[in-house]
């Protein structure tokens, strides 16, 4: 599966207000989050930030939230410990996940 394409498609369908988002799009995003965090972290983080902003993740499982938060925390700690000035935000502008 092309994770990058799946992220973009899920985000686009949600942004368009597709009625099947909660039944089909959200489960796909939740299922592939961890693989996407390893392969395309910038894209998935942008999508997740946008979904949070749009309140589309309010009903997700607490374990998924905890695992995702832990990955993000570990990533930020690793960047901080390295003294890197890498842009860990992925360029998130607060408007759309694909900017």
GIWO-V957575 format. One record per backbone hydrogen bond with DSSP energy under -1.0 kcal/mol. NH is the residue of the N-H (numbers start at 1). CO is the residue of the C=O. E is the energy in kcal/mol with one decimal. If there is no record, write none. Layout:
<<NH:CO:E> <NH:CO:E>>
This chain:
<<3:1:-1.1> <6:2:-2.4> <7:3:-2.4> <8:4:-2.2> <9:5:-3.0> <10:6:-2.6> <11:7:-2.5> <12:8:-2.4> <13:9:-2.7> <14:10:-2.2> <15:11:-2.6> <16:12:-2.0> <17:14:-1.5> <18:13:-2.5> <21:18:-1.7> <24:20:-3.1> <25:20:-1.0> <26:21:-3.2> <28:24:-1.2> <29:25:-2.2> <30:26:-2.7> <31:27:-2.4> <32:28:-2.0> <36:32:-2.5> <37:33:-2.5> <38:34:-1.1> <39:35:-2.0> <40:36:-2.6> <44:40:-2.0> <45:41:-2.5> <46:42:-2.2> <47:43:-2.4> <48:44:-3.1> <49:45:-2.5> <50:46:-2.3> <51:47:-2.9> <52:48:-2.4> <53:49:-2.4> <54:50:-2.2> <55:52:-1.5> <56:51:-3.2> <60:57:-1.1> <65:61:-2.1> <66:62:-2.5> <67:63:-2.6> <68:64:-2.5> <69:65:-2.9> <70:66:-2.3> <71:67:-2.1> <72:68:-2.3> <73:69:-2.8> <74:70:-2.7> <75:71:-2.3> <76:72:-2.6> <77:73:-2.6> <78:74:-2.3> <79:75:-2.2> <80:76:-2.5> <81:77:-2.7> <82:78:-1.5> <84:79:-1.8> <88:86:-1.3> <90:87:-1.1> <99:96:-1.3>>
